[in-house]
Amino acid sequence: MSILTAQNVEKHFTEGRERVAVLKGIDFAVDRGEIVSLEGPSGSGKTTFLSILGCILTPTKGDVTIDGVTASAKRLNEIRKRSLGFVFQQFNLFPSLTAVENVEYALNVKGVRGAEAHNEANRVIEAVGLADRKRYLPRDLSGGQKQRVAIARALAGSAPILLADEPTANLDSTVGTQVLEMFRALAKKENRALVIVTHDPKVRSIADRVVKIHDGVIE
Amino acid sequence: MVDLATKSLLHDKLRFLITVSGVAFAVTLVFVQVGLFLGLMDNASLTIEHLDADLWVTSHNTANVDFAHTFPETYVKRVREIPGVARADNLIVWFMNVSLPNGAVEGTEVYALEDFERWSFPWNVVEGNRQDLRRGNYFILDDSAKKRWGSFAIGDYREILGRRLKIIGRAVDAKSFTTTPLTFMDYRLAQSLNPSELRGNTTYILVKVAPGASLETVRAELRRRLPYNDVFTGAEWAHRSRSYWVDSTGLGLNMYLTVFLGCLVGIVVVAQTLYTSTMEHIKEFGTVKAIGGGNADIYSILAKQATIAAIAGFALGALMSYALRPVIQKIDLKLVIPTPLSIAVFIGSIVLCLAAAMISFRKVASIDPALVFRA
């Protein structure tokens, strides 16, 4: 059974007096443990679609079901807390927190506190190979290391779905490949679904499936 | 639990310093202004509080203890006849001119009693003996006179209203709101210095009620027997004397305005720095929302930062105010910072900082978590 489904998802934005259809009826599903690369040219609607899958935006029409729960406006926060982990293109780490604190804080927001949060944060930081950098602030980490922290933050806790927006866009080719391999290995090991929005052809090499979006529809 | 609020606030040390300085400035301003005001107010009723009188008989509509008016001294006999009165004495408070050895003429505020010892007044005589004031051309001078009159010593003479009087004692802490130096002399001597106004007259009657007697009953009888005078309890008279300066001189308005401006400056600085900080960290707040946090999580971060700024600013401001006390004392002013004022300013600092954070709350409420996907 799919852990994430989107049925007939449409999204319209209003620009001035004009109504622009960004997504035009998308059906999409991801199974537990599956890695999907979501590709498309700029402006194709892939980030908007990722935002809807991530319960950050609501669709104008259609339904999104995450881990058996249909996303409604009132439950978006709760679903994000419980079922989703994010990796962003710009890493979006908290600059005042160390690597391990960035992960622990995300767990705190999800309701995990105390020793449990501390131990889990240390576990995932070690899993992404940053045991020796866990007390470093983001400014003292390289781009690849920052992205590893961001991946650790997404993995922390038990979210069954991981969503990544251009995770290699700010990394050089070698580091990007290393990060992707690591991301794949950890997602597979923990049986998490992973959806990666990307322009980067390297992502295909780690994906189980490639989905292409063009002009708001899946090709 | 990871303390994002504190770590984020302290991460940018310069901004934190600016925020704390803003609060500290406001706190110092309020402490100094209100403290000076309270110090002056203390002086306005200092002599009333140190004269152990239960009731004060004054001429009708006297505004405060310094600006006394005369009435016949024989009224004291009517007072002494009232049952329940243990003691009643005339007191003259009067401004007189003093000719100094350098030729300058200065003012003094004379307190004249028949028996200073009986009223333990002045209360802090550090040289000389107040019993020696009886029936002689002598006076005791408060130490604060040095500033206006120049230095003096026991045994020196000064000319008050044309008569050479010998300084036989030195008091300290006896001050008036007017800052005019206080002198203490025999009641008859004061009358003889200004016979045209004071002969046969007094300016106040001090009344001590007998133990067990009803103050209100004695006061009612005093009012009946002296219908053209006013009768106040010590507390009422002290309050009336202080209120005069607050209400009639604009001093109170000035203090309230300064306190208001201090609060305004503090709130603007804190609001400005918190808002700028919020705008700079908007993506971080968006991330908090994206990973499952709600507005409440972000409000608690901002509220905690505002509270920390308030506490640190209060501590710094209080420290600066206390450090100013000896400096202010050197210019013969008092900075009075009672505990209730400290508590009020502390609570006020927190409330105002939280109010300042409200602007940021409004901004945060409208954060779109989708901004985390924007480069």
Contacts between the chains, C-beta under 8 A, distances in Angstrom:
chain1	res1	chain2	res2	distance
A	47	B	373	5.2
A	50	B	373	7.2
A	51	B	370	5.1
A	51	B	373	6.2
A	54	B	290	7.3
A	56	B	290	6.1
A	56	B	369	4.8
A	56	B	370	5.0
A	56	B	372	7.7
A	56	B	373	7.8
A	57	B	370	5.8
A	77	B	289	8.0
A	77	B	292	6.3
A	77	B	293	8.0
A	77	B	294	5.4
A	78	B	292	7.9
A	80	B	290	6.9
A	80	B	291	6.9
A	80	B	292	4.3
A	81	B	291	7.8
A	81	B	292	3.2
A	82	B	292	7.7
A	84	B	292	7.7
A	86	B	290	5.6
A	86	B	291	6.4
A	86	B	372	7.4
A	88	B	287	7.6
A	88	B	290	8.0
A	88	B	372	5.5
A	88	B	373	6.8
A	89	B	373	7.3
A	89	B	375	6.3
A	90	B	283	7.7
A	90	B	372	7.9
A	90	B	375	6.2
A	92	B	283	6.4
A	92	B	284	7.5
A	92	B	286	7.8
A	92	B	287	4.4
A	92	B	290	7.7
A	92	B	372	5.5
A	94	B	4	6.2
A	94	B	7	8.0
A	94	B	8	7.1
A	94	B	284	5.7
A	94	B	287	7.3
A	95	B	11	6.5
A	95	B	284	7.8
A	96	B	4	7.2
A	96	B	7	4.2
A	96	B	8	4.5
A	96	B	10	7.5
A	96	B	11	3.5
A	97	B	2	6.4
A	97	B	4	6.6
A	97	B	7	5.9
A	101	B	2	4.9
A	101	B	7	7.6
A	104	B	2	5.0
A	105	B	2	4.1
A	105	B	4	5.6
A	106	B	291	5.0
A	108	B	1	5.3
A	108	B	2	5.7
A	109	B	288	6.5
A	109	B	291	5.5
A	109	B	292	5.3
A	109	B	293	4.5
A	109	B	297	6.3
A	110	B	291	7.4
A	110	B	292	5.4
A	113	B	1	5.7
A	114	B	1	7.4
A	117	B	1	7.6
A	153	B	291	7.4
A	165	B	373	5.3
